[in-house]
Amino acid sequence: MTVTVVLFATALVIVVALLAAAGAGKLARMDGATYPAALTRAAVTFAAVITLAATVTSVFTTLLT
């Protein structure tokens, strides 16, 4: 049961990160950025979402144990 919940939560975080990155890249292109600049913004957004998820998980783990 626990492994299933962890896998689903991980999949959800990755999907949310990919959607946020795609949105950031699309908004950058609409703003007139070049393809490399838009890809850089998307990569930074993806990394930020993953980092935020890891930080929140760490804080919750500390508080709940």
N, C-alpha and C positions, 0 to 999 in steps of 0.2 A: 504493500500500500504506500509506504513512504517513498519508495523509489519512483513509483508512478507519479506521485505528486511533485516530486523534484523535477522529473523529466518534463512534465506538463508546464511547470512554472518556468523552467529554462527555455522551453520552446516559445512560451508566451513572451518572455523578455526579448528573445531574439527577433521575433516577429515585430514587436513594438519598435525595437531598435532599427530594424530594416525599414519599417514604414516611416519613422522619423527621418532617417537618412534620405530616403527617396523624396520625401517632402522638402527637405532642406536643399537637396540637389535641384529639384524642380523650381523652387523659389529662387535659387541662385541663377539658374538659366533664364528665368523670366525677368530677373533684374538686370540681365545683360552680361553676366559673367561668362567667361570662356569655359569650355568643357573641362580642362584641368582644374580650374578654380572651383567649378561646381562640384567636381568629384572630390576635391579636397575638403570642401565644406560638408559634403555628405559623409565623408570618412570621419571627420572630427565629430559630427553629430552622433554617428554610430558609436564611436568610442566613448563619448560623453554619456550616452544612455546606458551602455554596458557598465561603465564605471559607477554611475549613480545607482544602478541596480545592485552592484556588488557592495557598495557602501551601505545601502539601506539593509541589505541582507546581513551584513556584519553587525550593524547596530541592533537589529532585531534579535540576532543570535545572542548578542551580549546581554540584552535586556531580558530575554526569556529563559536564560539558563542560570 
